[in-house]
Amino acid sequence: MEKVPVYVKIDEYQDVLDIIHTVQSKLDEAKRTLEKINGLKSEEDTLIDQWQKSLTEVGKKVDFIDRTLNEPEQY
């Protein structure tokens, strides 16, 4: 297939360039937003892990106290 030149009116060409620039700008903005979301998600995951560990520790301590209080006294 042979390449044929395409002629575009100057004002339409500028409109196309403006649209492309706008789309690129929106893509960059979306990438930055996604990076922020990933950062927040990472922080959130870290906090959830810490809470899970804390809950596990508290659960072990409560179990220990429960067992200790329910054991018969030894004389």
N, C-alpha and C positions, 0 to 999 in steps of 0.2 A: 504494500500500500504506500503510495507516494505521499510525502508530507506537503501539505498545502498551507500557505500562510493564512492566518486568521486576522481579520481586520475588526477592530473594536473602536467605537467612538471614544474619544478621550474622556468625556464625562462619565461614561459607563465604566471605563477602565479604572478611573479613580474610585468609583463606587465599589467595584470589585475589590480593589486594594483595601479600602476602608473596612469592608466586610471581613476580609481575611485577617486584618489587623485585630478587629473586634473578637473574632473567633479565637485567635491565638491568645489574646489577653484573657478571655474567659477560660481557656484551657489552663493557662498558667495559674489563674485564680483557683480553679478547681483542684489543681495539683497541690497548691499550698494548703488549701482547706483539708484535703485528704491527709497530708502530712501531719497537720495539727490533730486531726481525728485519730490517726494512728498513735501519736504521742500520748494523747489523753487515754486511749484504750490501754496502752502499755502501763501507764501510771495506775489506771483502774485495776488492771490484772494484778499488779504488784500489791496494791492495797487489799484486794480480795484474798490473795495468798496469805498475807499477814493476818487478816481477820480469821481465816481458816485455821492457821496455826495457833492463834490465841484461843479460839474456841476449843480446839483439840486439847490444849494444855489445861484450860479451865475444866473441861469434861473429865480429864484424868484426875485432877485434884478433887473434884466433887465425888468421883467414884472412890478415891482413896478415903476421903472423909466418911462416906457412907459405909464402906467396909469396916473402917476403924470403929465407928459408932455402933455398928451392928454385931461386932464380934463379942462373944461371951467373955466376961471378965475371967481372968485366970488367977487363981490364988495359990 
